[in-house]
Amino acid sequence: MGYLSERVNYIKGLMEGMQFDTATNEGKLIKALVDVVEDLAISAEDLENTQDQILDVIDEYEERIGDIESDLYEDGYEEDIDEPLVCPECGEEIDFDELGIDDTVKSFKCPECGTKIDIEWLDCDEDAEDAED
């Protein structure tokens, strides 16, 4: 039994101990209010139980996702797509979007110093292997 239900039961016990007259208009009103408070307490406890169940499911999914991530990145490699490409010659950061570079481009020249930079696309290697089979 939850904290709210215990409090409602305490109030009901006080009403019985005081021999509260529920036949009067005031008594009927107070009894009706206590009944509403009891219903609210039950609803709040149901919501807490549902929330606990949802959090348990979320924890389970997070664990499953962690397992999947560890399987995917088994060799410790995790691609960081936000990390910019830097020219090995001059150190200039290169933005693929600004240069219009997509996965069909195999090499390009650094816009700052003109050094030729070769690109290895992970997906292209897989496509080449599939084509050989």
C-alpha positions as CSV (number, residue, x, y, z in Angstrom):
1,M,0.0,0.0,0.0
2,G,1.3,3.4,-1.0
3,Y,1.9,6.5,1.1
4,L,-1.3,8.2,-0.2
5,S,-3.5,5.2,0.6
6,E,-2.1,5.0,4.1
7,R,-3.0,8.7,4.6
8,V,-6.5,8.2,3.3
9,N,-7.0,5.2,5.6
10,Y,-5.7,7.3,8.5
11,I,-8.4,10.0,7.7
12,K,-11.1,7.3,7.5
13,G,-9.9,6.0,10.8
14,L,-10.2,9.5,12.3
15,M,-13.7,9.8,11.0
16,E,-14.7,6.4,12.5
17,G,-13.0,7.2,15.8
18,M,-14.7,10.6,16.1
19,Q,-18.0,8.8,15.3
20,F,-18.4,11.3,12.4
21,D,-22.1,11.7,11.5
22,T,-22.4,11.1,7.8
23,A,-26.2,11.6,7.9
24,T,-25.8,15.4,8.1
25,N,-25.3,17.5,5.0
26,E,-21.8,18.5,6.2
27,G,-21.0,14.9,7.0
28,K,-22.1,13.7,3.5
29,L,-19.9,16.4,1.9
30,I,-16.8,15.4,3.9
31,K,-17.4,11.7,3.3
32,A,-17.7,12.4,-0.4
33,L,-14.5,14.4,-0.4
34,V,-12.7,11.6,1.4
35,D,-14.0,9.2,-1.2
36,V,-12.7,11.4,-4.0
37,V,-9.3,11.7,-2.3
38,E,-9.2,7.9,-2.0
39,D,-9.9,7.5,-5.7
40,L,-7.1,10.0,-6.5
41,A,-4.7,8.1,-4.3
42,I,-5.6,4.8,-6.1
43,S,-5.1,6.5,-9.5
44,A,-1.8,8.0,-8.4
45,E,-0.6,4.6,-7.3
46,D,-1.7,3.0,-10.6
47,L,0.3,5.7,-12.5
48,E,3.4,5.1,-10.3
49,N,3.1,1.3,-11.1
50,T,2.7,2.0,-14.8
51,Q,5.6,4.4,-14.8
52,D,7.8,1.8,-13.1
53,Q,6.9,-0.8,-15.7
54,I,7.7,1.7,-18.5
55,L,11.1,2.5,-16.9
56,D,11.8,-1.2,-16.7
57,V,11.1,-1.6,-20.4
58,I,13.2,1.4,-21.3
59,D,16.1,-0.1,-19.2
60,E,15.7,-3.4,-21.1
61,Y,15.8,-1.6,-24.5
62,E,18.8,0.4,-23.5
63,E,20.6,-2.8,-22.5
64,R,19.6,-4.4,-25.9
65,I,20.8,-1.3,-27.7
66,G,24.1,-1.5,-25.8
67,D,24.5,-5.1,-26.8
68,I,23.8,-4.3,-30.5
69,E,26.3,-1.4,-30.4
70,S,29.0,-3.6,-28.9
71,D,28.3,-6.2,-31.6
72,L,28.5,-3.6,-34.4
73,Y,31.6,-2.0,-33.0
74,E,33.3,-5.2,-31.9
75,D,36.7,-4.2,-33.2
76,G,36.6,-0.9,-31.2
77,Y,36.0,1.2,-34.4
78,E,33.2,3.7,-34.2
79,E,32.8,6.2,-37.0
80,D,32.6,9.8,-35.8
81,I,30.7,11.5,-38.7
82,D,31.0,15.0,-37.0
83,E,34.8,14.9,-37.2
84,P,36.1,17.0,-40.1
85,L,38.5,15.8,-42.7
86,V,41.9,17.6,-42.4
87,C,44.3,18.0,-45.3
88,P,47.5,16.0,-44.4
89,E,49.7,18.7,-46.0
90,C,48.4,22.1,-44.8
91,G,46.0,21.1,-42.0
92,E,43.0,22.9,-43.6
93,E,39.6,21.5,-42.5
94,I,37.7,20.3,-45.5
95,D,33.9,20.5,-45.7
96,F,32.5,17.8,-48.1
97,D,29.2,19.7,-48.4
98,E,30.9,23.0,-49.5
99,L,33.0,21.1,-52.1
100,G,30.0,19.1,-53.3
101,I,31.8,15.8,-52.5
102,D,29.7,12.7,-52.4
103,D,30.4,8.9,-52.2
104,T,31.1,8.8,-56.0
105,V,34.3,10.9,-55.7
106,K,37.5,8.9,-55.2
107,S,39.9,11.8,-54.8
108,F,39.9,15.6,-54.8
109,K,42.3,18.5,-54.4
110,C,42.6,20.5,-51.1
111,P,41.1,23.9,-51.8
112,E,43.9,25.6,-49.8
113,C,47.1,24.0,-51.0
114,G,46.1,21.8,-54.0
115,T,47.3,18.5,-52.4
116,K,45.5,15.4,-53.9
117,I,43.6,13.6,-51.3
118,D,42.3,10.1,-51.9
119,I,39.0,9.0,-50.3
120,E,38.1,5.4,-49.2
121,W,34.4,5.0,-48.7
122,L,33.4,2.2,-46.5
123,D,30.2,1.4,-48.4
124,C,32.1,1.4,-51.8
125,D,34.4,-1.4,-50.6
126,E,31.4,-3.5,-49.7
127,D,29.8,-2.8,-53.1
128,A,33.0,-3.8,-54.9
129,E,33.2,-7.1,-53.0
130,D,29.5,-7.7,-53.8
131,A,30.2,-7.1,-57.5
132,E,33.0,-9.6,-57.5
133,D,30.8,-12.4,-56.1
